[in-house]
Amino acid sequence: MSQRVLRSVLLVLVLLVVGSALVACGGGAVTPAATDKPVVTDEPVVTDEPVVTDEPVVTDEPAGETIKVGLSFSDFATERWKNEEVLMRQLLEDKGYEVLSQEANHDVKAQNDQIDTMVAEGVKALIIVAEDGDAIVTAVDKAADAGVLVIAYDRLIKTSKIAAYVSFNNVEVGRQQALGVMTALDIDNWDVDAKGPARIVKLGGSPTDNNAILFRQGQDLIVDPYVEEGKVEIVADQWVDNWDAANALKLMENILTSIDNDVDGVVASNDGTALGALQAMAAQGLAGTVPISGQDATADGCNSIVKGELTVSILKDIRDLSPLAIDLVDQLLKGEDAGLEMYTLSELTLNDELTGEVPCMFLPVFQVNADNVYDLVVKTEFQSYDDVYRDIPEADRPAKP
């Protein structure tokens, strides 16, 4: 076919297409009748108005970032805190949370700065073991005002802006400490005429820890009636900064020097301070003869009990407290009722100048002594058999559970 003929054929085809289009656009075209029903089409409808629907919008975008929860610890020098950090981290991660964790090494400013940083990094909740329940208030209030849920863990933070305070019955801790020492002295049958009043040393915990105040309240509930009765005399009363065993050692050395080693019992407020005091007492031949209390049922404390040195410790089972705190955070973040009980700050601190209320939950405590350390601590695997009975001859050990 010649090029001239080919061009002619193409021209005819173009004219036919144009003619058909003009007919479709003319008055003979059929338009759809008006209807209340929407026009169904396979083509997407483009509009400037937003589409409103009752159905959830499903997209390929992620639902959101993992919720962050912060852990803030005063220190890891105290044996229990690192153990609880590990446990809480695992429990939070099992629930799908991202965990940020900091340790302040007994530095109040560092802990405040760490809290500020974690808030800036987007945590939605904070679990805090406070170095100083007063000095930390500013950072905690800022966090709460930013919408962060703050849980005071074991140590009270003295502000009503915290979401919860979880701990043990700390007044009962002090009662059981003093009761253990008084029982060891058989104080009800103490012969004052022959011996004079029982000479007692009080070693309180860190004065910046509100728990130390509550422990002392419980101790005094037991000891003060005997003082009033004339059966007990308080020959020294000291507080141990940072719950530090080395500080307790120095204090006890000075106390023993000042009273010429004339002491009948020591009410100390945790295992660390008690073991520090025991070093000073051992140097004077008093360890194992003068009853002394502790707290936390640490491996070292329980080992001292089975060696006949530490008289009594207090079991506060962190295996119960840590899960309680994690479940509480999870409930509060989901807006669920956690069943907390309200206490006033004045009740919790013995300071009538403090106002406001705090939601609380407290767990029970148990006295540990030579008669029950195996059942309460070893059989329950709170501490290992080998740690509790280390350096104890095989013949003097009970069978492994």
Buried (B, 14 or more C-beta within 10 A) or exposed (E): EEEEEEEEEEEEEEEEEEEEEEEEEEEEEEEEEEEEEEEEEEEEEEEEEEEEEEEEEEEEEEEEEEBBBBBBBBBBBBBBBBBBBEBBBEBBEEBEBBBBBBBBBBBBEBBBBBBBEBBEEEBBBBBBBBBBBBBBBEBBBBBBEEEBBBBBBBBBBBBBBBBBBBBBBBBBBBBBBBBBBBBBBEBEEBEEEEEBBBBBBBBBBBEBBBBBBBBBBBBBBBBEEBBEEEBBBBBBEBBBBBBBBEBBBBBBBEBBEEEEEEBBBBBBBBBBBBBBBBBBBEEBEBBBEBBBBBBBBBBBBBBBBBBEBBBBBBBBBBEEBBEBBBBBBBBBBEEEEBEBEEBBBBBBBEEEEBEEEBBBBBBEBBBBBBEBBBEBBBBEEBBEBEBBBBEEEEEEBBEEE
